[in-house]
Every structure is written in structure tokens, then in C-alpha cells.
Amino acid sequence: MAAPAPSWKFSGAYFENCNCTVVCPCLFSTQAPFTAQPTEGACEVAFGFHIDQGRYGDARLDGLNVGVILRTPGPMAEGNGDAALYLDERADDAQRAALQAIFSGQAGGVMGVLAPLIGNVLGVKTTPIVWTSDGHRRALEIPNVMHLAVKAVPSVMGADKEI
């Protein structure tokens, strides 16, 4: 029997962006979450994470970044997805193991909910990852892999409020 995962928690920021032509129908739809048909047929989504403060057991995760790329051939809830995981090269061995456990879903949490939708893990790569945050703009760059940037849209709370 496998030992239980160490306790963990972190705070920070994240964003995601998909290939749909409108706001992500997985999240913003009259249908149940993750069941709407992607506007481009397949769902291709990239996630960027920055950990301000965090830990996994004894491993501190402060300041580390992670990128995740996920593709499902149809609605996300139908699964059969391919995923790739990119871990911050600044992480030591214990930190890399912790990030892999958390962001692969092995340690539970939100990524643990997505894990059953993934049929094929394309790989886990340690690489430079640059996270930038400027007002409502967030960006994640993984050289030779992706440059992803988003800017929050104004909400009913006002343009100067964080979303």
C-alpha cells in the first residue's frame, strides 16, 4: 500500500487560456461544467501557475512556477486528454517531486479532479519558466514551448478591481 501524500498548500496566482473563439464554454455555459462542445472541436488549454508561498511536506515552494498544457479531442468531461507538465528549473529535487505530485493530480486538489480526464501524459520537463504580472496582465513564458499572456476584462466591480 502506497504512503499517503504529504500535506500541502500554497497561495499564488494562476491563469488559463483556451483555443475557443469565445470565453471558455467549459466554464461559462448553460450546460454542466466541462460538458459544452469546444468552439474549435478540440479543447486546447494552457495553465500558468506562480506560487507566492507554499509547501509540500517539508519542501518550500515559494516563488516557483509551473505550466500545464492539456488537450482533449472534444468536451473536456469526455476525457481522453493529452497533457504536458513543465516545472520550474529553479526547483531542487524535492521541490520538483512536490510540483509533479501536485500538478499531475497525484496529491489531490483541483488538479486531482482533472487527472481522470487525462489518458496520456506526454511528459514532464524541467525548464526555465518566466512569470510576469503587471496590473491586470499575467504572462508565462517557457522558451521554445509557449508564450501565454492574458489581461483581465473589466467586471461589474469596476476596472480597477482584481478579478
C-alpha positions as CSV (number, residue, x, y, z in Angstrom):
1,M,0.0,0.0,0.0
2,A,1.4,3.4,-1.0
3,A,2.1,6.0,1.7
4,P,-0.3,8.9,1.7
5,A,0.9,12.2,0.1
6,P,2.4,14.8,2.4
7,S,0.1,17.6,3.4
8,W,0.5,20.6,1.2
9,K,-0.9,24.1,0.5
10,F,0.1,27.1,-1.4
11,S,-1.1,30.6,-2.4
12,G,-0.3,32.5,-5.5
13,A,-1.8,33.3,-8.9
14,Y,-2.9,31.3,-11.9
15,F,-4.5,31.9,-15.3
16,E,-5.6,29.8,-18.2
17,N,-6.4,30.4,-21.8
18,C,-8.0,28.0,-24.3
19,N,-8.4,27.9,-28.0
20,C,-12.1,28.7,-28.1
21,T,-13.2,31.7,-30.1
22,V,-15.3,33.0,-27.1
23,V,-14.9,32.8,-23.4
24,C,-14.3,29.2,-22.4
25,P,-17.6,27.2,-22.7
26,C,-16.2,24.6,-20.3
27,L,-16.7,27.2,-17.5
28,F,-19.2,29.6,-18.9
29,S,-22.1,27.7,-20.4
30,T,-25.7,26.7,-19.5
31,Q,-24.5,23.1,-19.6
32,A,-22.9,21.3,-16.7
33,P,-19.2,22.3,-16.2
34,F,-16.8,20.8,-18.7
35,T,-19.5,19.3,-20.9
36,A,-20.0,22.0,-23.6
37,Q,-18.6,21.4,-27.0
38,P,-15.4,23.5,-27.6
39,T,-15.9,26.1,-30.3
40,E,-12.9,24.7,-32.3
41,G,-13.9,21.0,-31.8
42,A,-11.0,20.0,-29.6
43,C,-10.2,21.7,-26.2
44,E,-6.7,23.0,-26.0
45,V,-5.9,24.9,-22.8
46,A,-2.7,26.1,-21.2
47,F,-2.4,26.9,-17.5
48,G,0.2,29.1,-15.8
49,F,0.8,29.0,-12.1
50,H,3.0,31.1,-9.8
51,I,3.4,30.1,-6.2
52,D,3.9,33.1,-3.8
53,Q,4.1,30.9,-0.7
54,G,3.7,27.2,-0.4
55,R,4.9,23.9,0.9
56,Y,4.6,20.2,0.2
57,G,5.6,18.3,3.4
58,D,8.9,19.9,4.2
59,A,9.6,21.2,0.7
60,R,9.1,25.0,0.4
61,L,7.7,26.0,-3.0
62,D,7.9,29.8,-2.6
63,G,8.4,31.7,-5.9
64,L,8.2,28.7,-8.2
65,N,6.3,28.5,-11.5
66,V,4.5,25.7,-13.3
67,G,3.0,25.4,-16.8
68,V,0.4,22.7,-17.8
69,I,-0.8,22.1,-21.4
70,L,-3.9,20.0,-21.8
71,R,-5.8,18.9,-25.0
72,T,-9.0,16.8,-25.2
73,P,-10.5,15.8,-28.5
74,G,-13.9,17.1,-27.6
75,P,-15.7,18.3,-24.4
76,M,-13.3,18.1,-21.5
77,A,-15.6,15.9,-19.4
78,E,-15.3,13.2,-22.1
79,G,-11.7,12.8,-21.2
80,N,-9.1,11.0,-23.4
81,G,-6.8,14.1,-22.9
82,D,-3.2,14.6,-23.6
83,A,-1.2,16.6,-21.1
84,A,2.3,18.0,-20.7
85,L,3.8,19.4,-17.4
86,Y,6.5,22.0,-17.2
87,L,8.3,22.5,-13.9
88,D,10.5,25.5,-12.9
89,E,14.2,24.7,-13.4
90,R,15.0,26.6,-10.2
91,A,13.4,23.8,-8.2
92,D,15.6,21.3,-6.4
93,D,14.9,17.6,-6.5
94,A,12.4,17.7,-3.5
95,Q,10.6,20.7,-5.0
96,R,10.4,19.1,-8.4
97,A,8.9,15.9,-6.9
98,A,6.4,18.1,-5.0
99,L,5.4,20.1,-8.0
100,Q,5.0,17.0,-10.1
101,A,2.8,15.3,-7.4
102,I,0.6,18.4,-7.1
103,F,0.2,19.4,-10.7
104,S,-0.2,15.9,-12.1
105,G,-3.1,15.4,-9.7
106,Q,-1.4,12.6,-7.6
107,A,-1.7,14.8,-4.5
108,G,-5.4,15.5,-5.0
109,G,-6.8,19.0,-5.1
110,V,-8.1,20.7,-8.2
111,M,-5.6,19.0,-10.4
112,G,-6.6,15.7,-8.9
113,V,-10.1,16.4,-10.3
114,L,-8.7,16.9,-13.8
115,A,-6.4,13.8,-13.6
116,P,-9.0,11.2,-14.6
117,L,-9.6,13.2,-17.8
118,I,-6.0,12.6,-18.9
119,G,-5.4,9.4,-20.9
120,N,-1.8,10.2,-22.0
121,V,0.9,12.2,-20.2
122,L,3.2,13.4,-22.9
123,G,5.9,14.2,-20.4
124,V,7.2,16.2,-17.5
125,K,10.0,18.7,-18.4
126,T,12.1,20.9,-16.1
127,T,12.7,24.2,-17.9
128,P,13.1,27.9,-17.5
129,I,9.7,29.5,-16.8
130,V,9.3,33.2,-16.6
131,W,6.1,34.6,-14.9
132,T,5.2,38.2,-15.1
133,S,2.4,40.1,-13.5
134,D,1.7,43.8,-14.3
135,G,-1.7,45.1,-13.1
136,H,-4.4,43.0,-14.7
137,R,-1.9,41.4,-17.2
138,R,-0.4,38.0,-16.5
139,A,2.1,36.1,-18.7
140,L,4.0,32.8,-18.6
141,E,6.9,32.1,-21.0
142,I,8.5,28.7,-21.5
143,P,11.3,29.2,-24.1
144,N,10.6,27.2,-27.3
145,V,7.3,26.0,-25.9
146,M,4.9,28.8,-25.3
147,H,4.4,32.4,-24.5
148,L,1.0,32.9,-23.0
149,A,-0.5,36.2,-21.8
150,V,-3.9,37.4,-20.7
151,K,-5.4,40.6,-19.5
152,A,-8.5,40.5,-17.2
153,V,-11.6,42.1,-18.6
154,P,-13.4,44.8,-16.6
155,S,-16.1,43.5,-14.4
156,V,-19.2,45.0,-12.8
157,M,-16.9,45.5,-9.8
158,G,-15.1,48.2,-11.8
159,A,-12.0,48.3,-14.0
160,D,-9.6,48.9,-11.0
161,K,-10.6,45.7,-9.1
162,E,-8.7,42.5,-9.4
163,I,-10.7,39.7,-10.9
